[in-house]
Amino acid sequence: MYEAVRERSPQLKGMGGWLAFLVVSLMLLSPLAGLITIYEGFVNIEQTFDVAGSVSWQQHKTMTWLLFIVSTVTSMLAGYRLYREHEKASVRFAIYAIWLAGPILNLGAILAGILILGVHYAGGGFWQGFVSIVFSVGIASLWTIYLKRSVRVKNTYNLPWYP
C-alpha cells in the first residue's frame, strides 16, 4: 500500500512543508522560545519576590539554565541531522530528542525546583510546570505521529511503511 502512495507522490521528498517547519522549530524556534520564557520567568519572579540573594534561588537558576542548554543542544542536533543526514537514524534521533527536550526535561525542571526550592515551590510554579508537561506531551506526540506517518518523511529518509 505504501509503495503505491510513494509512486503517486514522488515530489514529496526533501525539505519542505511540515518537515521544513519541524527542522526550523528544532534549530531556532524552540530554543528561542525557551530562552525568552526562562528569562522572563526569572525576571518576573525576582521583581515579585525578594529572592535575588538566595542561595537556593541561584542554584535553581543554574539548574534551569543547564537543563535549557541540554534541551537546546539536543533539539538543534536533531534538526541538523534531519536536515543533513537523510537516513532512518536521523528520524529516530529526532523522535527521541523531541521527547527529551520537551516533556522529560520539563519534568526534570519541576523536580529540580521542588528539590532545590522546597515544598513551597509546589504552588503556582508546580501547576505551570504541570501544564507545560501536558502541552509538551501533546506536541511531542503530534510530531512523533508526523515523523512516523508522513509520506515526505518516508520518501526523504527512505523509511519503510509503518502500519
Chimera marker file (.cmm) of the C-alpha trace (Angstrom):
<marker_set name="trace">
<marker id="1" x="0.000" y="0.000" z="0.000" r="1" g="1" b="0" radius="0.5"/>
<marker id="2" x="2.731" y="2.474" z="0.927" r="1" g="1" b="0" radius="0.5"/>
<marker id="3" x="4.645" y="1.825" z="-2.279" r="1" g="1" b="0" radius="0.5"/>
<marker id="4" x="1.552" y="2.913" z="-4.239" r="1" g="1" b="0" radius="0.5"/>
<marker id="5" x="1.415" y="6.154" z="-2.237" r="1" g="1" b="0" radius="0.5"/>
<marker id="6" x="5.149" y="6.684" z="-2.756" r="1" g="1" b="0" radius="0.5"/>
<marker id="7" x="4.770" y="6.168" z="-6.516" r="1" g="1" b="0" radius="0.5"/>
<marker id="8" x="1.838" y="8.631" z="-6.679" r="1" g="1" b="0" radius="0.5"/>
<marker id="9" x="3.701" y="11.242" z="-4.619" r="1" g="1" b="0" radius="0.5"/>
<marker id="10" x="7.353" y="11.200" z="-5.766" r="1" g="1" b="0" radius="0.5"/>
<marker id="11" x="7.515" y="15.011" z="-5.464" r="1" g="1" b="0" radius="0.5"/>
<marker id="12" x="7.019" y="14.727" z="-1.717" r="1" g="1" b="0" radius="0.5"/>
<marker id="13" x="10.687" y="14.404" z="-0.933" r="1" g="1" b="0" radius="0.5"/>
<marker id="14" x="13.296" y="16.627" z="0.668" r="1" g="1" b="0" radius="0.5"/>
<marker id="15" x="12.994" y="19.626" z="2.939" r="1" g="1" b="0" radius="0.5"/>
<marker id="16" x="9.609" y="21.222" z="2.547" r="1" g="1" b="0" radius="0.5"/>
<marker id="17" x="6.215" y="21.529" z="4.188" r="1" g="1" b="0" radius="0.5"/>
<marker id="18" x="5.885" y="20.360" z="7.765" r="1" g="1" b="0" radius="0.5"/>
<marker id="19" x="9.311" y="18.706" z="7.703" r="1" g="1" b="0" radius="0.5"/>
<marker id="20" x="10.987" y="22.046" z="6.986" r="1" g="1" b="0" radius="0.5"/>
<marker id="21" x="8.896" y="23.664" z="9.725" r="1" g="1" b="0" radius="0.5"/>
<marker id="22" x="9.980" y="20.941" z="12.178" r="1" g="1" b="0" radius="0.5"/>
<marker id="23" x="13.664" y="21.479" z="11.314" r="1" g="1" b="0" radius="0.5"/>
<marker id="24" x="13.353" y="25.260" z="11.764" r="1" g="1" b="0" radius="0.5"/>
<marker id="25" x="11.459" y="24.696" z="15.020" r="1" g="1" b="0" radius="0.5"/>
<marker id="26" x="14.076" y="22.319" z="16.375" r="1" g="1" b="0" radius="0.5"/>
<marker id="27" x="17.017" y="24.510" z="15.384" r="1" g="1" b="0" radius="0.5"/>
<marker id="28" x="15.642" y="28.003" z="16.010" r="1" g="1" b="0" radius="0.5"/>
<marker id="29" x="12.075" y="28.489" z="17.225" r="1" g="1" b="0" radius="0.5"/>
<marker id="30" x="12.056" y="26.128" z="20.229" r="1" g="1" b="0" radius="0.5"/>
<marker id="31" x="15.439" y="27.263" z="21.613" r="1" g="1" b="0" radius="0.5"/>
<marker id="32" x="14.473" y="30.908" z="21.166" r="1" g="1" b="0" radius="0.5"/>
<marker id="33" x="11.061" y="30.418" z="22.802" r="1" g="1" b="0" radius="0.5"/>
<marker id="34" x="12.694" y="28.559" z="25.699" r="1" g="1" b="0" radius="0.5"/>
<marker id="35" x="15.272" y="31.299" z="26.192" r="1" g="1" b="0" radius="0.5"/>
<marker id="36" x="12.640" y="34.030" z="26.272" r="1" g="1" b="0" radius="0.5"/>
<marker id="37" x="10.310" y="32.068" z="28.560" r="1" g="1" b="0" radius="0.5"/>
<marker id="38" x="13.016" y="31.246" z="31.102" r="1" g="1" b="0" radius="0.5"/>
<marker id="39" x="14.472" y="34.758" z="31.130" r="1" g="1" b="0" radius="0.5"/>
<marker id="40" x="11.071" y="36.434" z="31.519" r="1" g="1" b="0" radius="0.5"/>
<marker id="41" x="10.071" y="33.954" z="34.222" r="1" g="1" b="0" radius="0.5"/>
<marker id="42" x="13.195" y="34.688" z="36.244" r="1" g="1" b="0" radius="0.5"/>
<marker id="43" x="12.812" y="38.462" z="35.841" r="1" g="1" b="0" radius="0.5"/>
<marker id="44" x="9.149" y="38.309" z="36.918" r="1" g="1" b="0" radius="0.5"/>
<marker id="45" x="9.888" y="36.192" z="39.980" r="1" g="1" b="0" radius="0.5"/>
<marker id="46" x="12.814" y="38.394" z="41.038" r="1" g="1" b="0" radius="0.5"/>
<marker id="47" x="10.666" y="41.526" z="40.656" r="1" g="1" b="0" radius="0.5"/>
<marker id="48" x="7.789" y="39.980" z="42.605" r="1" g="1" b="0" radius="0.5"/>
<marker id="49" x="9.724" y="38.242" z="45.380" r="1" g="1" b="0" radius="0.5"/>
<marker id="50" x="12.922" y="39.067" z="47.211" r="1" g="1" b="0" radius="0.5"/>
<marker id="51" x="14.883" y="36.021" z="46.050" r="1" g="1" b="0" radius="0.5"/>
<marker id="52" x="17.839" y="37.535" z="44.178" r="1" g="1" b="0" radius="0.5"/>
<marker id="53" x="20.310" y="36.930" z="47.023" r="1" g="1" b="0" radius="0.5"/>
<marker id="54" x="19.018" y="33.482" z="47.956" r="1" g="1" b="0" radius="0.5"/>
<marker id="55" x="21.475" y="30.617" z="47.507" r="1" g="1" b="0" radius="0.5"/>
<marker id="56" x="18.684" y="28.164" z="46.692" r="1" g="1" b="0" radius="0.5"/>
<marker id="57" x="17.315" y="30.591" z="44.066" r="1" g="1" b="0" radius="0.5"/>
<marker id="58" x="20.746" y="30.815" z="42.434" r="1" g="1" b="0" radius="0.5"/>
<marker id="59" x="21.015" y="27.019" z="42.463" r="1" g="1" b="0" radius="0.5"/>
<marker id="60" x="17.571" y="26.755" z="40.887" r="1" g="1" b="0" radius="0.5"/>
<marker id="61" x="18.504" y="29.250" z="38.161" r="1" g="1" b="0" radius="0.5"/>
<marker id="62" x="21.744" y="27.390" z="37.453" r="1" g="1" b="0" radius="0.5"/>
<marker id="63" x="19.941" y="24.039" z="37.203" r="1" g="1" b="0" radius="0.5"/>
<marker id="64" x="17.265" y="25.541" z="34.948" r="1" g="1" b="0" radius="0.5"/>
<marker id="65" x="19.878" y="27.010" z="32.605" r="1" g="1" b="0" radius="0.5"/>
<marker id="66" x="21.745" y="23.685" z="32.496" r="1" g="1" b="0" radius="0.5"/>
<marker id="67" x="18.553" y="21.848" z="31.581" r="1" g="1" b="0" radius="0.5"/>
<marker id="68" x="17.867" y="24.502" z="28.937" r="1" g="1" b="0" radius="0.5"/>
<marker id="69" x="21.340" y="24.001" z="27.454" r="1" g="1" b="0" radius="0.5"/>
<marker id="70" x="20.850" y="20.219" z="27.283" r="1" g="1" b="0" radius="0.5"/>
<marker id="71" x="17.441" y="20.735" z="25.691" r="1" g="1" b="0" radius="0.5"/>
<marker id="72" x="18.763" y="23.261" z="23.166" r="1" g="1" b="0" radius="0.5"/>
<marker id="73" x="21.782" y="21.202" z="22.130" r="1" g="1" b="0" radius="0.5"/>
<marker id="74" x="19.639" y="18.081" z="21.735" r="1" g="1" b="0" radius="0.5"/>
<marker id="75" x="16.985" y="19.948" z="19.759" r="1" g="1" b="0" radius="0.5"/>
<marker id="76" x="19.480" y="21.671" z="17.458" r="1" g="1" b="0" radius="0.5"/>
<marker id="77" x="21.355" y="18.435" z="16.822" r="1" g="1" b="0" radius="0.5"/>
<marker id="78" x="18.101" y="16.682" z="15.913" r="1" g="1" b="0" radius="0.5"/>
<marker id="79" x="17.204" y="19.481" z="13.487" r="1" g="1" b="0" radius="0.5"/>
<marker id="80" x="20.669" y="19.411" z="11.947" r="1" g="1" b="0" radius="0.5"/>
<marker id="81" x="20.552" y="15.646" z="11.480" r="1" g="1" b="0" radius="0.5"/>
<marker id="82" x="17.121" y="15.809" z="9.864" r="1" g="1" b="0" radius="0.5"/>
<marker id="83" x="18.403" y="18.489" z="7.513" r="1" g="1" b="0" radius="0.5"/>
<marker id="84" x="21.765" y="16.916" z="6.617" r="1" g="1" b="0" radius="0.5"/>
<marker id="85" x="21.604" y="13.178" z="7.232" r="1" g="1" b="0" radius="0.5"/>
<marker id="86" x="18.764" y="11.610" z="5.265" r="1" g="1" b="0" radius="0.5"/>
<marker id="87" x="18.739" y="8.240" z="6.983" r="1" g="1" b="0" radius="0.5"/>
<marker id="88" x="16.469" y="6.322" z="9.324" r="1" g="1" b="0" radius="0.5"/>
<marker id="89" x="18.674" y="7.043" z="12.350" r="1" g="1" b="0" radius="0.5"/>
<marker id="90" x="18.064" y="10.794" z="11.951" r="1" g="1" b="0" radius="0.5"/>
<marker id="91" x="14.310" y="10.332" z="12.246" r="1" g="1" b="0" radius="0.5"/>
<marker id="92" x="14.703" y="8.034" z="15.241" r="1" g="1" b="0" radius="0.5"/>
<marker id="93" x="17.050" y="10.531" z="16.929" r="1" g="1" b="0" radius="0.5"/>
<marker id="94" x="14.612" y="13.382" z="16.228" r="1" g="1" b="0" radius="0.5"/>
<marker id="95" x="11.782" y="11.491" z="17.935" r="1" g="1" b="0" radius="0.5"/>
<marker id="96" x="13.949" y="10.827" z="20.999" r="1" g="1" b="0" radius="0.5"/>
<marker id="97" x="15.138" y="14.446" z="21.029" r="1" g="1" b="0" radius="0.5"/>
<marker id="98" x="11.600" y="15.832" z="20.820" r="1" g="1" b="0" radius="0.5"/>
<marker id="99" x="10.595" y="13.782" z="23.860" r="1" g="1" b="0" radius="0.5"/>
<marker id="100" x="13.784" y="14.575" z="25.784" r="1" g="1" b="0" radius="0.5"/>
<marker id="101" x="13.787" y="18.311" z="25.049" r="1" g="1" b="0" radius="0.5"/>
<marker id="102" x="10.076" y="18.594" z="25.811" r="1" g="1" b="0" radius="0.5"/>
<marker id="103" x="8.282" y="16.516" z="28.431" r="1" g="1" b="0" radius="0.5"/>
<marker id="104" x="11.271" y="14.793" z="30.035" r="1" g="1" b="0" radius="0.5"/>
<marker id="105" x="13.275" y="17.961" z="30.671" r="1" g="1" b="0" radius="0.5"/>
<marker id="106" x="10.125" y="19.837" z="31.754" r="1" g="1" b="0" radius="0.5"/>
<marker id="107" x="9.582" y="17.139" z="34.361" r="1" g="1" b="0" radius="0.5"/>
<marker id="108" x="13.250" y="17.417" z="35.369" r="1" g="1" b="0" radius="0.5"/>
<marker id="109" x="12.887" y="21.187" z="35.804" r="1" g="1" b="0" radius="0.5"/>
<marker id="110" x="9.851" y="20.741" z="38.061" r="1" g="1" b="0" radius="0.5"/>
<marker id="111" x="11.592" y="18.106" z="40.159" r="1" g="1" b="0" radius="0.5"/>
<marker id="112" x="14.710" y="20.263" z="40.405" r="1" g="1" b="0" radius="0.5"/>
<marker id="113" x="12.580" y="23.202" z="41.536" r="1" g="1" b="0" radius="0.5"/>
<marker id="114" x="10.872" y="21.137" z="44.229" r="1" g="1" b="0" radius="0.5"/>
<marker id="115" x="14.143" y="19.588" z="45.429" r="1" g="1" b="0" radius="0.5"/>
<marker id="116" x="16.102" y="22.855" z="45.437" r="1" g="1" b="0" radius="0.5"/>
<marker id="117" x="13.431" y="25.366" z="46.485" r="1" g="1" b="0" radius="0.5"/>
<marker id="118" x="11.432" y="23.042" z="48.708" r="1" g="1" b="0" radius="0.5"/>
<marker id="119" x="7.785" y="22.167" z="49.046" r="1" g="1" b="0" radius="0.5"/>
<marker id="120" x="6.618" y="25.797" z="48.858" r="1" g="1" b="0" radius="0.5"/>
<marker id="121" x="7.618" y="25.670" z="45.184" r="1" g="1" b="0" radius="0.5"/>
<marker id="122" x="4.707" y="23.287" z="44.664" r="1" g="1" b="0" radius="0.5"/>
<marker id="123" x="2.341" y="26.260" z="44.427" r="1" g="1" b="0" radius="0.5"/>
<marker id="124" x="1.900" y="28.171" z="41.167" r="1" g="1" b="0" radius="0.5"/>
<marker id="125" x="5.248" y="27.084" z="39.738" r="1" g="1" b="0" radius="0.5"/>
<marker id="126" x="4.306" y="23.438" z="40.055" r="1" g="1" b="0" radius="0.5"/>
<marker id="127" x="0.977" y="23.846" z="38.249" r="1" g="1" b="0" radius="0.5"/>
<marker id="128" x="2.526" y="25.947" z="35.494" r="1" g="1" b="0" radius="0.5"/>
<marker id="129" x="5.102" y="23.203" z="35.081" r="1" g="1" b="0" radius="0.5"/>
<marker id="130" x="2.407" y="20.536" z="35.016" r="1" g="1" b="0" radius="0.5"/>
<marker id="131" x="0.565" y="22.395" z="32.252" r="1" g="1" b="0" radius="0.5"/>
<marker id="132" x="3.817" y="22.748" z="30.303" r="1" g="1" b="0" radius="0.5"/>
<marker id="133" x="4.408" y="18.995" z="30.592" r="1" g="1" b="0" radius="0.5"/>
<marker id="134" x="0.906" y="18.177" z="29.349" r="1" g="1" b="0" radius="0.5"/>
<marker id="135" x="1.323" y="20.639" z="26.467" r="1" g="1" b="0" radius="0.5"/>
<marker id="136" x="4.774" y="19.291" z="25.556" r="1" g="1" b="0" radius="0.5"/>
<marker id="137" x="3.492" y="15.685" z="25.649" r="1" g="1" b="0" radius="0.5"/>
<marker id="138" x="0.803" y="16.701" z="23.166" r="1" g="1" b="0" radius="0.5"/>
<marker id="139" x="3.300" y="18.442" z="20.880" r="1" g="1" b="0" radius="0.5"/>
<marker id="140" x="5.792" y="15.554" z="21.101" r="1" g="1" b="0" radius="0.5"/>
<marker id="141" x="3.010" y="13.077" z="20.314" r="1" g="1" b="0" radius="0.5"/>
<marker id="142" x="1.910" y="15.034" z="17.234" r="1" g="1" b="0" radius="0.5"/>
<marker id="143" x="5.464" y="15.308" z="15.873" r="1" g="1" b="0" radius="0.5"/>
<marker id="144" x="6.093" y="11.620" z="16.562" r="1" g="1" b="0" radius="0.5"/>
<marker id="145" x="2.959" y="10.666" z="14.614" r="1" g="1" b="0" radius="0.5"/>
<marker id="146" x="4.009" y="13.009" z="11.806" r="1" g="1" b="0" radius="0.5"/>
<marker id="147" x="7.523" y="11.556" z="11.600" r="1" g="1" b="0" radius="0.5"/>
<marker id="148" x="6.154" y="8.014" z="11.537" r="1" g="1" b="0" radius="0.5"/>
<marker id="149" x="3.308" y="8.593" z="9.061" r="1" g="1" b="0" radius="0.5"/>
<marker id="150" x="4.398" y="11.344" z="6.655" r="1" g="1" b="0" radius="0.5"/>
<marker id="151" x="4.911" y="10.414" z="3.016" r="1" g="1" b="0" radius="0.5"/>
<marker id="152" x="7.513" y="13.199" z="2.676" r="1" g="1" b="0" radius="0.5"/>
<marker id="153" x="9.470" y="11.811" z="5.658" r="1" g="1" b="0" radius="0.5"/>
<marker id="154" x="9.268" y="8.269" z="4.288" r="1" g="1" b="0" radius="0.5"/>
<marker id="155" x="10.455" y="9.382" z="0.835" r="1" g="1" b="0" radius="0.5"/>
<marker id="156" x="13.206" y="11.666" z="2.149" r="1" g="1" b="0" radius="0.5"/>
<marker id="157" x="14.662" y="9.175" z="4.639" r="1" g="1" b="0" radius="0.5"/>
<marker id="158" x="13.745" y="6.021" z="2.667" r="1" g="1" b="0" radius="0.5"/>
<marker id="159" x="11.717" y="4.596" z="5.536" r="1" g="1" b="0" radius="0.5"/>
<marker id="160" x="9.535" y="1.502" z="5.435" r="1" g="1" b="0" radius="0.5"/>
<marker id="161" x="5.784" y="1.834" z="5.827" r="1" g="1" b="0" radius="0.5"/>
<marker id="162" x="4.561" y="1.899" z="9.419" r="1" g="1" b="0" radius="0.5"/>
<marker id="163" x="1.225" y="0.107" z="9.691" r="1" g="1" b="0" radius="0.5"/>
<link id1="1" id2="2" r="1" g="1" b="0" radius="0.2"/>
<link id1="2" id2="3" r="1" g="1" b="0" radius="0.2"/>
<link id1="3" id2="4" r="1" g="1" b="0" radius="0.2"/>
<link id1="4" id2="5" r="1" g="1" b="0" radius="0.2"/>
<link id1="5" id2="6" r="1" g="1" b="0" radius="0.2"/>
<link id1="6" id2="7" r="1" g="1" b="0" radius="0.2"/>
<link id1="7" id2="8" r="1" g="1" b="0" radius="0.2"/>
<link id1="8" id2="9" r="1" g="1" b="0" radius="0.2"/>
<link id1="9" id2="10" r="1" g="1" b="0" radius="0.2"/>
<link id1="10" id2="11" r="1" g="1" b="0" radius="0.2"/>
<link id1="11" id2="12" r="1" g="1" b="0" radius="0.2"/>
<link id1="12" id2="13" r="1" g="1" b="0" radius="0.2"/>
<link id1="13" id2="14" r="1" g="1" b="0" radius="0.2"/>
<link id1="14" id2="15" r="1" g="1" b="0" radius="0.2"/>
<link id1="15" id2="16" r="1" g="1" b="0" radius="0.2"/>
<link id1="16" id2="17" r="1" g="1" b="0" radius="0.2"/>
<link id1="17" id2="18" r="1" g="1" b="0" radius="0.2"/>
<link id1="18" id2="19" r="1" g="1" b="0" radius="0.2"/>
<link id1="19" id2="20" r="1" g="1" b="0" radius="0.2"/>
<link id1="20" id2="21" r="1" g="1" b="0" radius="0.2"/>
<link id1="21" id2="22" r="1" g="1" b="0" radius="0.2"/>
<link id1="22" id2="23" r="1" g="1" b="0" radius="0.2"/>
<link id1="23" id2="24" r="1" g="1" b="0" radius="0.2"/>
<link id1="24" id2="25" r="1" g="1" b="0" radius="0.2"/>
<link id1="25" id2="26" r="1" g="1" b="0" radius="0.2"/>
<link id1="26" id2="27" r="1" g="1" b="0" radius="0.2"/>
<link id1="27" id2="28" r="1" g="1" b="0" radius="0.2"/>
<link id1="28" id2="29" r="1" g="1" b="0" radius="0.2"/>
<link id1="29" id2="30" r="1" g="1" b="0" radius="0.2"/>
<link id1="30" id2="31" r="1" g="1" b="0" radius="0.2"/>
<link id1="31" id2="32" r="1" g="1" b="0" radius="0.2"/>
<link id1="32" id2="33" r="1" g="1" b="0" radius="0.2"/>
<link id1="33" id2="34" r="1" g="1" b="0" radius="0.2"/>
<link id1="34" id2="35" r="1" g="1" b="0" radius="0.2"/>
<link id1="35" id2="36" r="1" g="1" b="0" radius="0.2"/>
<link id1="36" id2="37" r="1" g="1" b="0" radius="0.2"/>
<link id1="37" id2="38" r="1" g="1" b="0" radius="0.2"/>
<link id1="38" id2="39" r="1" g="1" b="0" radius="0.2"/>
<link id1="39" id2="40" r="1" g="1" b="0" radius="0.2"/>
<link id1="40" id2="41" r="1" g="1" b="0" radius="0.2"/>
<link id1="41" id2="42" r="1" g="1" b="0" radius="0.2"/>
<link id1="42" id2="43" r="1" g="1" b="0" radius="0.2"/>
<link id1="43" id2="44" r="1" g="1" b="0" radius="0.2"/>
<link id1="44" id2="45" r="1" g="1" b="0" radius="0.2"/>
<link id1="45" id2="46" r="1" g="1" b="0" radius="0.2"/>
<link id1="46" id2="47" r="1" g="1" b="0" radius="0.2"/>
<link id1="47" id2="48" r="1" g="1" b="0" radius="0.2"/>
<link id1="48" id2="49" r="1" g="1" b="0" radius="0.2"/>
<link id1="49" id2="50" r="1" g="1" b="0" radius="0.2"/>
<link id1="50" id2="51" r="1" g="1" b="0" radius="0.2"/>
<link id1="51" id2="52" r="1" g="1" b="0" radius="0.2"/>
<link id1="52" id2="53" r="1" g="1" b="0" radius="0.2"/>
<link id1="53" id2="54" r="1" g="1" b="0" radius="0.2"/>
<link id1="54" id2="55" r="1" g="1" b="0" radius="0.2"/>
<link id1="55" id2="56" r="1" g="1" b="0" radius="0.2"/>
<link id1="56" id2="57" r="1" g="1" b="0" radius="0.2"/>
<link id1="57" id2="58" r="1" g="1" b="0" radius="0.2"/>
<link id1="58" id2="59" r="1" g="1" b="0" radius="0.2"/>
<link id1="59" id2="60" r="1" g="1" b="0" radius="0.2"/>
<link id1="60" id2="61" r="1" g="1" b="0" radius="0.2"/>
<link id1="61" id2="62" r="1" g="1" b="0" radius="0.2"/>
<link id1="62" id2="63" r="1" g="1" b="0" radius="0.2"/>
<link id1="63" id2="64" r="1" g="1" b="0" radius="0.2"/>
<link id1="64" id2="65" r="1" g="1" b="0" radius="0.2"/>
<link id1="65" id2="66" r="1" g="1" b="0" radius="0.2"/>
<link id1="66" id2="67" r="1" g="1" b="0" radius="0.2"/>
<link id1="67" id2="68" r="1" g="1" b="0" radius="0.2"/>
<link id1="68" id2="69" r="1" g="1" b="0" radius="0.2"/>
<link id1="69" id2="70" r="1" g="1" b="0" radius="0.2"/>
<link id1="70" id2="71" r="1" g="1" b="0" radius="0.2"/>
<link id1="71" id2="72" r="1" g="1" b="0" radius="0.2"/>
<link id1="72" id2="73" r="1" g="1" b="0" radius="0.2"/>
<link id1="73" id2="74" r="1" g="1" b="0" radius="0.2"/>
<link id1="74" id2="75" r="1" g="1" b="0" radius="0.2"/>
<link id1="75" id2="76" r="1" g="1" b="0" radius="0.2"/>
<link id1="76" id2="77" r="1" g="1" b="0" radius="0.2"/>
<link id1="77" id2="78" r="1" g="1" b="0" radius="0.2"/>
<link id1="78" id2="79" r="1" g="1" b="0" radius="0.2"/>
<link id1="79" id2="80" r="1" g="1" b="0" radius="0.2"/>
<link id1="80" id2="81" r="1" g="1" b="0" radius="0.2"/>
<link id1="81" id2="82" r="1" g="1" b="0" radius="0.2"/>
<link id1="82" id2="83" r="1" g="1" b="0" radius="0.2"/>
<link id1="83" id2="84" r="1" g="1" b="0" radius="0.2"/>
<link id1="84" id2="85" r="1" g="1" b="0" radius="0.2"/>
<link id1="85" id2="86" r="1" g="1" b="0" radius="0.2"/>
<link id1="86" id2="87" r="1" g="1" b="0" radius="0.2"/>
<link id1="87" id2="88" r="1" g="1" b="0" radius="0.2"/>
<link id1="88" id2="89" r="1" g="1" b="0" radius="0.2"/>
<link id1="89" id2="90" r="1" g="1" b="0" radius="0.2"/>
<link id1="90" id2="91" r="1" g="1" b="0" radius="0.2"/>
<link id1="91" id2="92" r="1" g="1" b="0" radius="0.2"/>
<link id1="92" id2="93" r="1" g="1" b="0" radius="0.2"/>
<link id1="93" id2="94" r="1" g="1" b="0" radius="0.2"/>
<link id1="94" id2="95" r="1" g="1" b="0" radius="0.2"/>
<link id1="95" id2="96" r="1" g="1" b="0" radius="0.2"/>
<link id1="96" id2="97" r="1" g="1" b="0" radius="0.2"/>
<link id1="97" id2="98" r="1" g="1" b="0" radius="0.2"/>
<link id1="98" id2="99" r="1" g="1" b="0" radius="0.2"/>
<link id1="99" id2="100" r="1" g="1" b="0" radius="0.2"/>
<link id1="100" id2="101" r="1" g="1" b="0" radius="0.2"/>
<link id1="101" id2="102" r="1" g="1" b="0" radius="0.2"/>
<link id1="102" id2="103" r="1" g="1" b="0" radius="0.2"/>
<link id1="103" id2="104" r="1" g="1" b="0" radius="0.2"/>
<link id1="104" id2="105" r="1" g="1" b="0" radius="0.2"/>
<link id1="105" id2="106" r="1" g="1" b="0" radius="0.2"/>
<link id1="106" id2="107" r="1" g="1" b="0" radius="0.2"/>
<link id1="107" id2="108" r="1" g="1" b="0" radius="0.2"/>
<link id1="108" id2="109" r="1" g="1" b="0" radius="0.2"/>
<link id1="109" id2="110" r="1" g="1" b="0" radius="0.2"/>
<link id1="110" id2="111" r="1" g="1" b="0" radius="0.2"/>
<link id1="111" id2="112" r="1" g="1" b="0" radius="0.2"/>
<link id1="112" id2="113" r="1" g="1" b="0" radius="0.2"/>
<link id1="113" id2="114" r="1" g="1" b="0" radius="0.2"/>
<link id1="114" id2="115" r="1" g="1" b="0" radius="0.2"/>
<link id1="115" id2="116" r="1" g="1" b="0" radius="0.2"/>
<link id1="116" id2="117" r="1" g="1" b="0" radius="0.2"/>
<link id1="117" id2="118" r="1" g="1" b="0" radius="0.2"/>
<link id1="118" id2="119" r="1" g="1" b="0" radius="0.2"/>
<link id1="119" id2="120" r="1" g="1" b="0" radius="0.2"/>
<link id1="120" id2="121" r="1" g="1" b="0" radius="0.2"/>
<link id1="121" id2="122" r="1" g="1" b="0" radius="0.2"/>
<link id1="122" id2="123" r="1" g="1" b="0" radius="0.2"/>
<link id1="123" id2="124" r="1" g="1" b="0" radius="0.2"/>
<link id1="124" id2="125" r="1" g="1" b="0" radius="0.2"/>
<link id1="125" id2="126" r="1" g="1" b="0" radius="0.2"/>
<link id1="126" id2="127" r="1" g="1" b="0" radius="0.2"/>
<link id1="127" id2="128" r="1" g="1" b="0" radius="0.2"/>
<link id1="128" id2="129" r="1" g="1" b="0" radius="0.2"/>
<link id1="129" id2="130" r="1" g="1" b="0" radius="0.2"/>
<link id1="130" id2="131" r="1" g="1" b="0" radius="0.2"/>
<link id1="131" id2="132" r="1" g="1" b="0" radius="0.2"/>
<link id1="132" id2="133" r="1" g="1" b="0" radius="0.2"/>
<link id1="133" id2="134" r="1" g="1" b="0" radius="0.2"/>
<link id1="134" id2="135" r="1" g="1" b="0" radius="0.2"/>
<link id1="135" id2="136" r="1" g="1" b="0" radius="0.2"/>
<link id1="136" id2="137" r="1" g="1" b="0" radius="0.2"/>
<link id1="137" id2="138" r="1" g="1" b="0" radius="0.2"/>
<link id1="138" id2="139" r="1" g="1" b="0" radius="0.2"/>
<link id1="139" id2="140" r="1" g="1" b="0" radius="0.2"/>
<link id1="140" id2="141" r="1" g="1" b="0" radius="0.2"/>
<link id1="141" id2="142" r="1" g="1" b="0" radius="0.2"/>
<link id1="142" id2="143" r="1" g="1" b="0" radius="0.2"/>
<link id1="143" id2="144" r="1" g="1" b="0" radius="0.2"/>
<link id1="144" id2="145" r="1" g="1" b="0" radius="0.2"/>
<link id1="145" id2="146" r="1" g="1" b="0" radius="0.2"/>
<link id1="146" id2="147" r="1" g="1" b="0" radius="0.2"/>
<link id1="147" id2="148" r="1" g="1" b="0" radius="0.2"/>
<link id1="148" id2="149" r="1" g="1" b="0" radius="0.2"/>
<link id1="149" id2="150" r="1" g="1" b="0" radius="0.2"/>
<link id1="150" id2="151" r="1" g="1" b="0" radius="0.2"/>
<link id1="151" id2="152" r="1" g="1" b="0" radius="0.2"/>
<link id1="152" id2="153" r="1" g="1" b="0" radius="0.2"/>
<link id1="153" id2="154" r="1" g="1" b="0" radius="0.2"/>
<link id1="154" id2="155" r="1" g="1" b="0" radius="0.2"/>
<link id1="155" id2="156" r="1" g="1" b="0" radius="0.2"/>
<link id1="156" id2="157" r="1" g="1" b="0" radius="0.2"/>
<link id1="157" id2="158" r="1" g="1" b="0" radius="0.2"/>
<link id1="158" id2="159" r="1" g="1" b="0" radius="0.2"/>
<link id1="159" id2="160" r="1" g="1" b="0" radius="0.2"/>
<link id1="160" id2="161" r="1" g="1" b="0" radius="0.2"/>
<link id1="161" id2="162" r="1" g="1" b="0" radius="0.2"/>
<link id1="162" id2="163" r="1" g="1" b="0" radius="0.2"/>
</marker_set>
